[in-house]
Amino acid sequence: MSAFNLYWMDTASCANKVRVVVEKMMDDLKIKKTYTSSRSRKSYSLHQRIEFFKTKYPQFADSVMAIKWIGNSGSHNNDPINKNDILDAFEILNYVLADLYETHKKRIHRLTKTINKRKKPVGLRLSRKPPF
């Protein structure tokens, strides 16, 4: 992620790149991006997309909105932003991404449930991705 490289050189650009990660996450989660108005295709703002996101993932919506605000500050020269703000954005982003995309925890819960239900070992691996 280029935001990590920019952290040391340009905090405003770094904040903007973190905001771009939120946009890419919205795309990946298939959150509505465009709509048709008067026969032309228009884009929803990131703010609007986060509102759509909120209906499906309410537990993360406020966190994602906070990242957006930090990113917006980086996009506008008149809004001061510092390295601590960026670290806050990274920390919040890490929390959201870990919970949304973490598969290890889900796999362990599924495996535990299967073993307990059978009351014996499973005897085969349940869709485990390599750790690398």
A tleap script that builds the chain and sets N, CA, C and O, in Angstrom:
source leaprc.protein.ff14SB
mol = sequence {
  NMET SER ALA PHE ASN LEU TYR TRP MET ASP
  THR ALA SER CYS ALA ASN LYS VAL ARG VAL
  VAL VAL GLU LYS MET MET ASP ASP LEU LYS
  ILE LYS LYS THR TYR THR SER SER ARG SER
  ARG LYS SER TYR SER LEU HIE GLN ARG ILE
  GLU PHE PHE LYS THR LYS TYR PRO GLN PHE
  ALA ASP SER VAL MET ALA ILE LYS TRP ILE
  GLY ASN SER GLY SER HIE ASN ASN ASP PRO
  ILE ASN LYS ASN ASP ILE LEU ASP ALA PHE
  GLU ILE LEU ASN TYR VAL LEU ALA ASP LEU
  TYR GLU THR HIE LYS LYS ARG ILE HIE ARG
  LEU THR LYS THR ILE ASN LYS ARG LYS LYS
  PRO VAL GLY LEU ARG LEU SER ARG LYS PRO
  PRO CPHE
}
set mol.1.N position { 0.857 -1.174 0.000 }
set mol.1.CA position { 0.000 0.000 0.000 }
set mol.1.C position { 0.903 1.238 0.000 }
set mol.1.O position { 1.785 1.374 0.848 }
set mol.2.N position { 0.678 2.106 -0.931 }
set mol.2.CA position { 1.532 3.292 -1.070 }
set mol.2.C position { 1.390 4.254 0.100 }
set mol.2.O position { 2.251 5.112 0.296 }
set mol.3.N position { 0.316 4.129 0.887 }
set mol.3.CA position { 0.146 5.014 2.044 }
set mol.3.C position { 1.296 4.860 3.026 }
set mol.3.O position { 1.730 5.840 3.632 }
set mol.4.N position { 1.794 3.641 3.191 }
set mol.4.CA position { 2.907 3.428 4.120 }
set mol.4.C position { 4.153 4.181 3.661 }
set mol.4.O position { 4.863 4.763 4.481 }
set mol.5.N position { 4.416 4.172 2.373 }
set mol.5.CA position { 5.571 4.898 1.841 }
set mol.5.C position { 5.416 6.405 2.027 }
set mol.5.O position { 6.381 7.103 2.337 }
set mol.6.N position { 4.213 6.893 1.839 }
set mol.6.CA position { 3.970 8.334 1.925 }
set mol.6.C position { 3.965 8.851 3.355 }
set mol.6.O position { 4.130 10.050 3.576 }
set mol.7.N position { 3.780 7.979 4.315 }
set mol.7.CA position { 3.717 8.384 5.721 }
set mol.7.C position { 4.910 9.263 6.105 }
set mol.7.O position { 4.747 10.245 6.829 }
set mol.8.N position { 6.097 8.917 5.629 }
set mol.8.CA position { 7.312 9.629 6.002 }
set mol.8.C position { 7.548 10.897 5.190 }
set mol.8.O position { 8.319 11.766 5.599 }
set mol.9.N position { 6.881 11.004 4.032 }
set mol.9.CA position { 7.165 12.127 3.141 }
set mol.9.C position { 6.046 13.150 3.031 }
set mol.9.O position { 6.306 14.351 2.951 }
set mol.10.N position { 4.794 12.679 3.027 }
set mol.10.CA position { 3.681 13.572 2.725 }
set mol.10.C position { 2.424 13.069 3.437 }
set mol.10.O position { 1.705 12.213 2.922 }
set mol.11.N position { 2.173 13.616 4.629 }
set mol.11.CA position { 1.042 13.123 5.416 }
set mol.11.C position { -0.306 13.347 4.727 }
set mol.11.O position { -1.210 12.521 4.856 }
set mol.12.N position { -0.444 14.440 4.006 }
set mol.12.CA position { -1.707 14.707 3.321 }
set mol.12.C position { -1.976 13.648 2.252 }
set mol.12.O position { -3.084 13.117 2.163 }
set mol.13.N position { -0.968 13.344 1.447 }
set mol.13.CA position { -1.130 12.315 0.412 }
set mol.13.C position { -1.362 10.949 1.042 }
set mol.13.O position { -2.137 10.142 0.528 }
set mol.14.N position { -0.693 10.696 2.146 }
set mol.14.CA position { -0.858 9.434 2.859 }
set mol.14.C position { -2.309 9.280 3.329 }
set mol.14.O position { -2.914 8.222 3.154 }
set mol.15.N position { -2.851 10.323 3.916 }
set mol.15.CA position { -4.243 10.287 4.380 }
set mol.15.C position { -5.194 10.037 3.220 }
set mol.15.O position { -6.160 9.285 3.353 }
set mol.16.N position { -4.924 10.661 2.093 }
set mol.16.CA position { -5.754 10.461 0.921 }
set mol.16.C position { -5.688 9.017 0.445 }
set mol.16.O position { -6.707 8.459 0.038 }
set mol.17.N position { -4.520 8.407 0.486 }
set mol.17.CA position { -4.364 7.011 0.053 }
set mol.17.C position { -5.106 6.058 0.986 }
set mol.17.O position { -5.651 5.050 0.538 }
set mol.18.N position { -5.127 6.373 2.275 }
set mol.18.CA position { -5.883 5.546 3.214 }
set mol.18.C position { -7.369 5.637 2.869 }
set mol.18.O position { -8.091 4.644 2.955 }
set mol.19.N position { -7.820 6.814 2.483 }
set mol.19.CA position { -9.206 6.997 2.057 }
set mol.19.C position { -9.497 6.154 0.817 }
set mol.19.O position { -10.582 5.587 0.693 }
set mol.20.N position { -8.541 6.071 -0.090 }
set mol.20.CA position { -8.698 5.256 -1.302 }
set mol.20.C position { -8.874 3.784 -0.930 }
set mol.20.O position { -9.611 3.057 -1.597 }
set mol.21.N position { -8.199 3.348 0.130 }
set mol.21.CA position { -8.368 1.966 0.592 }
set mol.21.C position { -9.828 1.727 0.972 }
set mol.21.O position { -10.381 0.668 0.677 }
set mol.22.N position { -10.447 2.696 1.619 }
set mol.22.CA position { -11.866 2.571 1.981 }
set mol.22.C position { -12.718 2.448 0.724 }
set mol.22.O position { -13.649 1.644 0.683 }
set mol.23.N position { -12.410 3.231 -0.295 }
set mol.23.CA position { -13.157 3.143 -1.551 }
set mol.23.C position { -13.000 1.756 -2.176 }
set mol.23.O position { -13.973 1.173 -2.656 }
set mol.24.N position { -11.775 1.231 -2.169 }
set mol.24.CA position { -11.521 -0.105 -2.732 }
set mol.24.C position { -12.237 -1.183 -1.922 }
set mol.24.O position { -12.732 -2.162 -2.479 }
set mol.25.N position { -12.287 -0.997 -0.612 }
set mol.25.CA position { -12.999 -1.938 0.242 }
set mol.25.C position { -14.490 -1.930 -0.102 }
set mol.25.O position { -15.125 -2.983 -0.163 }
set mol.26.N position { -15.037 -0.740 -0.324 }
set mol.26.CA position { -16.448 -0.634 -0.719 }
set mol.26.C position { -16.690 -1.382 -2.034 }
set mol.26.O position { -17.690 -2.084 -2.186 }
set mol.27.N position { -15.768 -1.221 -2.973 }
set mol.27.CA position { -15.879 -1.938 -4.250 }
set mol.27.C position { -15.861 -3.445 -4.018 }
set mol.27.O position { -16.693 -4.172 -4.559 }
set mol.28.N position { -14.912 -3.907 -3.215 }
set mol.28.CA position { -14.773 -5.330 -2.960 }
set mol.28.C position { -16.007 -5.915 -2.284 }
set mol.28.O position { -16.390 -7.052 -2.560 }
set mol.29.N position { -16.621 -5.150 -1.411 }
set mol.29.CA position { -17.816 -5.608 -0.697 }
set mol.29.C position { -19.098 -5.371 -1.492 }
set mol.29.O position { -20.203 -5.599 -1.000 }
set mol.30.N position { -18.926 -4.909 -2.730 }
set mol.30.CA position { -20.051 -4.703 -3.658 }
set mol.30.C position { -21.067 -3.670 -3.143 }
set mol.30.O position { -22.275 -3.830 -3.320 }
set mol.31.N position { -20.559 -2.622 -2.512 }
set mol.31.CA position { -21.413 -1.519 -2.067 }
set mol.31.C position { -21.677 -0.640 -3.281 }
set mol.31.O position { -20.758 -0.290 -4.022 }
set mol.32.N position { -22.951 -0.287 -3.475 }
set mol.32.CA position { -23.341 0.476 -4.670 }
set mol.32.C position { -22.407 1.648 -4.937 }
set mol.32.O position { -22.070 2.428 -4.046 }
set mol.33.N position { -22.003 1.740 -6.205 }
set mol.33.CA position { -21.032 2.757 -6.603 }
set mol.33.C position { -21.655 3.814 -7.506 }
set mol.33.O position { -21.298 4.990 -7.428 }
set mol.34.N position { -22.581 3.403 -8.358 }
set mol.34.CA position { -23.170 4.329 -9.340 }
set mol.34.C position { -24.685 4.179 -9.394 }
set mol.34.O position { -25.258 3.207 -8.900 }
set mol.35.N position { -25.295 5.150 -9.996 }
set mol.35.CA position { -26.737 5.118 -10.244 }
set mol.35.C position { -27.010 5.827 -11.561 }
set mol.35.O position { -26.157 6.550 -12.076 }
set mol.36.N position { -28.198 5.616 -12.099 }
set mol.36.CA position { -28.583 6.250 -13.354 }
set mol.36.C position { -29.503 7.427 -13.065 }
set mol.36.O position { -30.477 7.307 -12.322 }
set mol.37.N position { -29.176 8.566 -13.666 }
set mol.37.CA position { -29.983 9.763 -13.519 }
set mol.37.C position { -30.083 10.444 -14.878 }
set mol.37.O position { -29.071 10.789 -15.488 }
set mol.38.N position { -31.293 10.631 -15.337 }
set mol.38.CA position { -31.519 11.263 -16.637 }
set mol.38.C position { -30.668 10.603 -17.729 }
set mol.38.O position { -29.997 11.276 -18.511 }
set mol.39.N position { -30.716 9.303 -17.758 }
set mol.39.CA position { -30.021 8.491 -18.778 }
set mol.39.C position { -28.497 8.567 -18.733 }
set mol.39.O position { -27.826 8.150 -19.677 }
set mol.40.N position { -27.953 9.094 -17.646 }
set mol.40.CA position { -26.493 9.105 -17.527 }
set mol.40.C position { -26.099 8.427 -16.213 }
set mol.40.O position { -26.857 8.424 -15.243 }
set mol.41.N position { -24.939 7.876 -16.209 }
set mol.41.CA position { -24.416 7.165 -15.049 }
set mol.41.C position { -23.690 8.151 -14.135 }
set mol.41.O position { -22.818 8.892 -14.589 }
set mol.42.N position { -24.044 8.162 -12.864 }
set mol.42.CA position { -23.413 9.053 -11.896 }
set mol.42.C position { -22.871 8.218 -10.742 }
set mol.42.O position { -23.345 7.115 -10.471 }
set mol.43.N position { -21.882 8.765 -10.081 }
set mol.43.CA position { -21.251 8.059 -8.965 }
set mol.43.C position { -21.792 8.555 -7.634 }
set mol.43.O position { -22.049 9.744 -7.446 }
set mol.44.N position { -21.956 7.609 -6.715 }
set mol.44.CA position { -22.268 7.982 -5.342 }
set mol.44.C position { -20.985 8.499 -4.690 }
set mol.44.O position { -19.888 8.053 -5.028 }
set mol.45.N position { -21.124 9.423 -3.772 }
set mol.45.CA position { -19.958 9.886 -3.013 }
set mol.45.C position { -19.550 8.780 -2.044 }
set mol.45.O position { -20.335 7.876 -1.758 }
set mol.46.N position { -18.337 8.857 -1.548 }
set mol.46.CA position { -17.891 7.871 -0.573 }
set mol.46.C position { -18.772 7.942 0.671 }
set mol.46.O position { -19.085 6.913 1.271 }
set mol.47.N position { -19.166 9.130 1.054 }
set mol.47.CA position { -20.046 9.288 2.209 }
set mol.47.C position { -21.354 8.514 2.003 }
set mol.47.O position { -21.809 7.808 2.903 }
set mol.48.N position { -21.950 8.648 0.825 }
set mol.48.CA position { -23.185 7.924 0.525 }
set mol.48.C position { -22.946 6.409 0.536 }
set mol.48.O position { -23.774 5.644 1.031 }
set mol.49.N position { -21.821 5.996 -0.007 }
set mol.49.CA position { -21.508 4.561 -0.037 }
set mol.49.C position { -21.336 4.013 1.378 }
set mol.49.O position { -21.724 2.880 1.662 }
set mol.50.N position { -20.757 4.817 2.255 }
set mol.50.CA position { -20.607 4.377 3.643 }
set mol.50.C position { -21.981 4.250 4.300 }
set mol.50.O position { -22.194 3.360 5.123 }
set mol.51.N position { -22.894 5.117 3.951 }
set mol.51.CA position { -24.266 4.988 4.461 }
set mol.51.C position { -24.906 3.682 3.980 }
set mol.51.O position { -25.616 3.032 4.748 }
set mol.52.N position { -24.670 3.290 2.738 }
set mol.52.CA position { -25.160 1.994 2.239 }
set mol.52.C position { -24.463 0.853 2.995 }
set mol.52.O position { -25.098 -0.126 3.388 }
set mol.53.N position { -23.170 0.998 3.188 }
set mol.53.CA position { -22.353 0.023 3.910 }
set mol.53.C position { -22.916 -0.190 5.319 }
set mol.53.O position { -22.915 -1.306 5.839 }
set mol.54.N position { -23.388 0.882 5.915 }
set mol.54.CA position { -23.915 0.849 7.286 }
set mol.54.C position { -25.086 -0.121 7.427 }
set mol.54.O position { -25.255 -0.732 8.482 }
set mol.55.N position { -25.888 -0.270 6.387 }
set mol.55.CA position { -27.030 -1.180 6.479 }
set mol.55.C position { -26.586 -2.639 6.534 }
set mol.55.O position { -27.266 -3.471 7.136 }
set mol.56.N position { -25.461 -2.954 5.916 }
set mol.56.CA position { -24.962 -4.335 5.883 }
set mol.56.C position { -23.945 -4.611 6.992 }
set mol.56.O position { -23.879 -5.726 7.508 }
set mol.57.N position { -23.160 -3.606 7.356 }
set mol.57.CA position { -22.099 -3.745 8.358 }
set mol.57.C position { -22.171 -2.607 9.372 }
set mol.57.O position { -21.241 -1.806 9.457 }
set mol.58.N position { -23.249 -2.519 10.139 }
set mol.58.CA position { -23.408 -1.375 11.056 }
set mol.58.C position { -22.303 -1.262 12.098 }
set mol.58.O position { -22.000 -0.160 12.557 }
set mol.59.N position { -21.702 -2.376 12.474 }
set mol.59.CA position { -20.669 -2.364 13.510 }
set mol.59.C position { -19.378 -1.683 13.051 }
set mol.59.O position { -18.549 -1.305 13.878 }
set mol.60.N position { -19.206 -1.526 11.728 }
set mol.60.CA position { -17.980 -0.919 11.202 }
set mol.60.C position { -18.194 0.459 10.580 }
set mol.60.O position { -17.225 1.144 10.252 }
set mol.61.N position { -19.427 0.865 10.417 }
set mol.61.CA position { -19.723 2.089 9.664 }
set mol.61.C position { -19.089 3.335 10.286 }
set mol.61.O position { -18.513 4.153 9.568 }
set mol.62.N position { -19.185 3.490 11.588 }
set mol.62.CA position { -18.599 4.676 12.227 }
set mol.62.C position { -17.087 4.698 12.073 }
set mol.62.O position { -16.496 5.758 11.868 }
set mol.63.N position { -16.461 3.534 12.169 }
set mol.63.CA position { -15.011 3.446 12.009 }
set mol.63.C position { -14.595 3.840 10.600 }
set mol.63.O position { -13.628 4.578 10.411 }
set mol.64.N position { -15.323 3.347 9.623 }
set mol.64.CA position { -15.011 3.657 8.219 }
set mol.64.C position { -15.248 5.142 7.949 }
set mol.64.O position { -14.496 5.771 7.204 }
set mol.65.N position { -16.283 5.692 8.548 }
set mol.65.CA position { -16.555 7.118 8.377 }
set mol.65.C position { -15.412 7.948 8.970 }
set mol.65.O position { -15.030 8.964 8.390 }
set mol.66.N position { -14.867 7.537 10.100 }
set mol.66.CA position { -13.749 8.258 10.709 }
set mol.66.C position { -12.533 8.256 9.780 }
set mol.66.O position { -11.845 9.269 9.651 }
set mol.67.N position { -12.273 7.131 9.143 }
set mol.67.CA position { -11.165 7.052 8.182 }
set mol.67.C position { -11.416 8.010 7.024 }
set mol.67.O position { -10.501 8.683 6.550 }
set mol.68.N position { -12.655 8.062 6.579 }
set mol.68.CA position { -12.997 8.970 5.471 }
set mol.68.C position { -12.708 10.417 5.856 }
set mol.68.O position { -12.165 11.173 5.051 }
set mol.69.N position { -13.069 10.812 7.087 }
set mol.69.CA position { -12.834 12.192 7.520 }
set mol.69.C position { -11.348 12.507 7.571 }
set mol.69.O position { -10.929 13.597 7.183 }
set mol.70.N position { -10.549 11.560 8.047 }
set mol.70.CA position { -9.093 11.772 8.069 }
set mol.70.C position { -8.582 11.907 6.634 }
set mol.70.O position { -7.761 12.776 6.341 }
set mol.71.N position { -9.069 11.046 5.748 }
set mol.71.CA position { -8.678 11.117 4.341 }
set mol.71.C position { -9.080 12.425 3.696 }
set mol.71.O position { -8.323 13.003 2.917 }
set mol.72.N position { -10.276 12.889 4.022 }
set mol.72.CA position { -10.732 14.170 3.479 }
set mol.72.C position { -9.823 15.312 3.936 }
set mol.72.O position { -9.517 16.215 3.158 }
set mol.73.N position { -9.394 15.270 5.191 }
set mol.73.CA position { -8.489 16.314 5.692 }
set mol.73.C position { -7.194 16.317 4.914 }
set mol.73.O position { -6.615 17.374 4.662 }
set mol.74.N position { -6.739 15.140 4.534 }
set mol.74.CA position { -5.529 15.051 3.728 }
set mol.74.C position { -5.717 15.569 2.321 }
set mol.74.O position { -4.759 16.004 1.681 }
set mol.75.N position { -6.939 15.526 1.840 }
set mol.75.CA position { -7.220 15.965 0.468 }
set mol.75.C position { -7.348 17.477 0.349 }
set mol.75.O position { -7.235 18.022 -0.749 }
set mol.76.N position { -7.582 18.157 1.461 }
set mol.76.CA position { -7.784 19.601 1.436 }
set mol.76.C position { -6.631 20.286 2.153 }
set mol.76.O position { -6.384 20.022 3.329 }
set mol.77.N position { -5.937 21.150 1.461 }
set mol.77.CA position { -4.738 21.803 1.992 }
set mol.77.C position { -4.990 22.642 3.241 }
set mol.77.O position { -4.076 22.853 4.038 }
set mol.78.N position { -6.207 23.117 3.417 }
set mol.78.CA position { -6.476 23.992 4.557 }
set mol.78.C position { -6.766 23.213 5.845 }
set mol.78.O position { -6.886 23.814 6.913 }
set mol.79.N position { -6.880 21.890 5.757 }
set mol.79.CA position { -7.106 21.072 6.947 }
set mol.79.C position { -5.783 20.488 7.423 }
set mol.79.O position { -5.178 19.681 6.717 }
set mol.80.N position { -5.324 20.881 8.608 }
set mol.80.CA position { -4.047 20.360 9.095 }
set mol.80.C position { -4.164 18.873 9.440 }
set mol.80.O position { -5.172 18.434 9.995 }
set mol.81.N position { -3.137 18.114 9.110 }
set mol.81.CA position { -3.104 16.693 9.428 }
set mol.81.C position { -1.679 16.344 9.828 }
set mol.81.O position { -0.719 16.842 9.239 }
set mol.82.N position { -1.546 15.489 10.829 }
set mol.82.CA position { -0.206 15.126 11.279 }
set mol.82.C position { -0.045 13.606 11.310 }
set mol.82.O position { -0.986 12.863 11.029 }
set mol.83.N position { 1.138 13.168 11.648 }
set mol.83.CA position { 1.442 11.737 11.643 }
set mol.83.C position { 0.570 10.955 12.621 }
set mol.83.O position { 0.229 9.804 12.351 }
set mol.84.N position { 0.205 11.558 13.749 }
set mol.84.CA position { -0.674 10.873 14.699 }
set mol.84.C position { -2.053 10.615 14.105 }
set mol.84.O position { -2.669 9.582 14.370 }
set mol.85.N position { -2.533 11.562 13.299 }
set mol.85.CA position { -3.811 11.361 12.612 }
set mol.85.C position { -3.722 10.159 11.675 }
set mol.85.O position { -4.647 9.351 11.592 }
set mol.86.N position { -2.601 10.057 10.974 }
set mol.86.CA position { -2.391 8.943 10.047 }
set mol.86.C position { -2.331 7.631 10.811 }
set mol.86.O position { -2.925 6.637 10.395 }
set mol.87.N position { -1.615 7.626 11.926 }
set mol.87.CA position { -1.536 6.412 12.739 }
set mol.87.C position { -2.919 5.996 13.248 }
set mol.87.O position { -3.226 4.807 13.330 }
set mol.88.N position { -3.740 6.979 13.586 }
set mol.88.CA position { -5.121 6.680 13.981 }
set mol.88.C position { -5.869 6.004 12.835 }
set mol.88.O position { -6.562 5.007 13.035 }
set mol.89.N position { -5.721 6.552 11.646 }
set mol.89.CA position { -6.401 5.977 10.475 }
set mol.89.C position { -5.923 4.550 10.218 }
set mol.89.O position { -6.734 3.664 9.948 }
set mol.90.N position { -4.607 4.323 10.301 }
set mol.90.CA position { -4.071 2.973 10.105 }
set mol.90.C position { -4.622 2.005 11.150 }
set mol.90.O position { -4.975 0.870 10.831 }
set mol.91.N position { -4.691 2.460 12.390 }
set mol.91.CA position { -5.178 1.592 13.465 }
set mol.91.C position { -6.648 1.239 13.262 }
set mol.91.O position { -7.039 0.083 13.420 }
set mol.92.N position { -7.453 2.221 12.918 }
set mol.92.CA position { -8.875 1.973 12.671 }
set mol.92.C position { -9.038 1.059 11.460 }
set mol.92.O position { -9.834 0.120 11.486 }
set mol.93.N position { -8.285 1.338 10.404 }
set mol.93.CA position { -8.353 0.516 9.189 }
set mol.93.C position { -7.965 -0.927 9.489 }
set mol.93.O position { -8.608 -1.856 9.001 }
set mol.94.N position { -6.928 -1.119 10.282 }
set mol.94.CA position { -6.503 -2.461 10.653 }
set mol.94.C position { -7.620 -3.211 11.369 }
set mol.94.O position { -7.868 -4.383 11.086 }
set mol.95.N position { -8.289 -2.539 12.291 }
set mol.95.CA position { -9.406 -3.132 13.027 }
set mol.95.C position { -10.513 -3.576 12.075 }
set mol.95.O position { -10.993 -4.706 12.158 }
set mol.96.N position { -10.910 -2.695 11.181 }
set mol.96.CA position { -12.007 -2.996 10.252 }
set mol.96.C position { -11.620 -4.141 9.310 }
set mol.96.O position { -12.375 -5.102 9.157 }
set mol.97.N position { -10.460 -4.039 8.688 }
set mol.97.CA position { -10.041 -5.064 7.736 }
set mol.97.C position { -9.868 -6.421 8.409 }
set mol.97.O position { -10.247 -7.448 7.845 }
set mol.98.N position { -9.301 -6.431 9.606 }
set mol.98.CA position { -9.103 -7.697 10.311 }
set mol.98.C position { -10.434 -8.374 10.596 }
set mol.98.O position { -10.568 -9.582 10.404 }
set mol.99.N position { -11.407 -7.618 11.049 }
set mol.99.CA position { -12.704 -8.224 11.362 }
set mol.99.C position { -13.501 -8.593 10.119 }
set mol.99.O position { -14.197 -9.608 10.112 }
set mol.100.N position { -13.411 -7.791 9.080 }
set mol.100.CA position { -14.166 -8.089 7.862 }
set mol.100.C position { -13.576 -9.233 7.052 }
set mol.100.O position { -14.312 -10.036 6.479 }
set mol.101.N position { -12.256 -9.310 7.002 }
set mol.101.CA position { -11.604 -10.255 6.110 }
set mol.101.C position { -10.901 -11.414 6.818 }
set mol.101.O position { -10.379 -12.310 6.154 }
set mol.102.N position { -10.877 -11.414 8.123 }
set mol.102.CA position { -10.194 -12.467 8.875 }
set mol.102.C position { -10.873 -13.809 8.622 }
set mol.102.O position { -12.077 -13.946 8.841 }
set mol.103.N position { -10.124 -14.781 8.171 }
set mol.103.CA position { -10.689 -16.114 7.919 }
set mol.103.C position { -10.235 -17.130 8.959 }
set mol.103.O position { -10.909 -18.139 9.168 }
set mol.104.N position { -9.121 -16.886 9.603 }
set mol.104.CA position { -8.590 -17.839 10.574 }
set mol.104.C position { -9.588 -18.088 11.709 }
set mol.104.O position { -9.878 -19.235 12.049 }
set mol.105.N position { -10.105 -17.013 12.283 }
set mol.105.CA position { -11.048 -17.127 13.390 }
set mol.105.C position { -12.296 -17.910 12.969 }
set mol.105.O position { -12.760 -18.794 13.689 }
set mol.106.N position { -12.825 -17.573 11.800 }
set mol.106.CA position { -14.027 -18.249 11.300 }
set mol.106.C position { -13.759 -19.735 11.078 }
set mol.106.O position { -14.592 -20.579 11.409 }
set mol.107.N position { -12.591 -20.047 10.514 }
set mol.107.CA position { -12.226 -21.427 10.249 }
set mol.107.C position { -12.115 -22.221 11.546 }
set mol.107.O position { -12.592 -23.353 11.627 }
set mol.108.N position { -11.491 -21.633 12.556 }
set mol.108.CA position { -11.338 -22.304 13.849 }
set mol.108.C position { -12.709 -22.552 14.482 }
set mol.108.O position { -12.949 -23.630 15.027 }
set mol.109.N position { -13.594 -21.581 14.418 }
set mol.109.CA position { -14.943 -21.764 14.967 }
set mol.109.C position { -15.679 -22.880 14.235 }
set mol.109.O position { -16.338 -23.705 14.868 }
set mol.110.N position { -15.573 -22.914 12.921 }
set mol.110.CA position { -16.223 -23.951 12.117 }
set mol.110.C position { -15.646 -25.333 12.440 }
set mol.110.O position { -16.388 -26.302 12.600 }
set mol.111.N position { -14.324 -25.411 12.532 }
set mol.111.CA position { -13.658 -26.668 12.849 }
set mol.111.C position { -14.053 -27.154 14.245 }
set mol.111.O position { -14.353 -28.333 14.431 }
set mol.112.N position { -14.052 -26.253 15.215 }
set mol.112.CA position { -14.444 -26.601 16.583 }
set mol.112.C position { -15.870 -27.124 16.624 }
set mol.112.O position { -16.151 -28.130 17.275 }
set mol.113.N position { -16.758 -26.446 15.936 }
set mol.113.CA position { -18.164 -26.854 15.917 }
set mol.113.C position { -18.320 -28.238 15.289 }
set mol.113.O position { -19.082 -29.067 15.785 }
set mol.114.N position { -17.603 -28.482 14.206 }
set mol.114.CA position { -17.678 -29.778 13.523 }
set mol.114.C position { -17.161 -30.904 14.423 }
set mol.114.O position { -17.789 -31.957 14.529 }
set mol.115.N position { -16.014 -30.674 15.070 }
set mol.115.CA position { -15.444 -31.699 15.953 }
set mol.115.C position { -16.375 -31.975 17.126 }
set mol.115.O position { -16.615 -33.131 17.474 }
set mol.116.N position { -16.893 -30.927 17.728 }
set mol.116.CA position { -17.796 -31.116 18.871 }
set mol.116.C position { -19.096 -31.803 18.471 }
set mol.116.O position { -19.642 -32.598 19.236 }
set mol.117.N position { -19.580 -31.504 17.300 }
set mol.117.CA position { -20.818 -32.130 16.815 }
set mol.117.C position { -20.592 -33.624 16.563 }
set mol.117.O position { -21.444 -34.444 16.907 }
set mol.118.N position { -19.460 -33.979 15.969 }
set mol.118.CA position { -19.133 -35.376 15.675 }
set mol.118.C position { -18.614 -36.116 16.903 }
set mol.118.O position { -18.636 -37.345 16.962 }
set mol.119.N position { -18.143 -35.337 17.886 }
set mol.119.CA position { -17.546 -35.895 19.097 }
set mol.119.C position { -16.342 -36.769 18.792 }
set mol.119.O position { -16.062 -37.743 19.492 }
set mol.120.N position { -15.635 -36.398 17.729 }
set mol.120.CA position { -14.393 -37.069 17.343 }
set mol.120.C position { -13.697 -36.212 16.303 }
set mol.120.O position { -14.283 -35.264 15.782 }
set mol.121.N position { -12.433 -36.545 15.995 }
set mol.121.CA position { -11.720 -35.738 14.996 }
set mol.121.C position { -12.429 -35.717 13.647 }
set mol.121.O position { -13.178 -36.632 13.305 }
set mol.122.N position { -12.181 -34.681 12.911 }
set mol.122.CA position { -12.805 -34.510 11.600 }
set mol.122.C position { -12.216 -35.492 10.592 }
set mol.122.O position { -12.944 -36.047 9.770 }
set mol.123.N position { -10.905 -35.711 10.651 }
set mol.123.CA position { -10.266 -36.655 9.747 }
set mol.123.C position { -9.841 -36.048 8.418 }
set mol.123.O position { -9.183 -36.712 7.616 }
set mol.124.N position { -10.204 -34.810 8.180 }
set mol.124.CA position { -9.760 -34.104 6.976 }
set mol.124.C position { -9.680 -32.628 7.279 }
set mol.124.O position { -10.305 -32.135 8.218 }
set mol.125.N position { -8.923 -31.945 6.492 }
set mol.125.CA position { -8.755 -30.511 6.698 }
set mol.125.C position { -9.933 -29.757 6.099 }
set mol.125.O position { -10.346 -30.038 4.974 }
set mol.126.N position { -10.467 -28.811 6.837 }
set mol.126.CA position { -11.560 -27.981 6.360 }
set mol.126.C position { -10.999 -26.727 5.700 }
set mol.126.O position { -10.563 -25.809 6.395 }
set mol.127.N position { -11.003 -26.677 4.413 }
set mol.127.CA position { -10.574 -25.526 3.601 }
set mol.127.C position { -9.628 -24.570 4.304 }
set mol.127.O position { -10.008 -23.450 4.650 }
set mol.128.N position { -8.441 -24.997 4.508 }
set mol.128.CA position { -7.427 -24.160 5.153 }
set mol.128.C position { -6.532 -23.540 4.106 }
set mol.128.O position { -5.970 -24.241 3.265 }
set mol.129.N position { -6.399 -22.235 4.156 }
set mol.129.CA position { -5.488 -21.538 3.250 }
set mol.129.C position { -4.099 -21.562 3.864 }
set mol.129.O position { -3.969 -21.508 5.087 }
set mol.130.N position { -3.051 -21.641 3.035 }
set mol.130.CA position { -1.699 -21.595 3.581 }
set mol.130.C position { -1.463 -20.269 4.294 }
set mol.130.O position { -2.032 -19.255 3.890 }
set mol.131.N position { -0.636 -20.245 5.350 }
set mol.131.CA position { -0.437 -19.028 6.141 }
set mol.131.C position { 0.455 -17.993 5.465 }
set mol.131.O position { 0.847 -17.027 6.121 }
set mol.132.N position { 0.792 -18.144 4.203 }
set mol.132.CA position { 1.666 -17.196 3.520 }
set mol.132.C position { 1.001 -16.605 2.326 }
set mol.132.O position { 1.598 -15.783 1.631 }
savepdb mol mol.pdb
quit
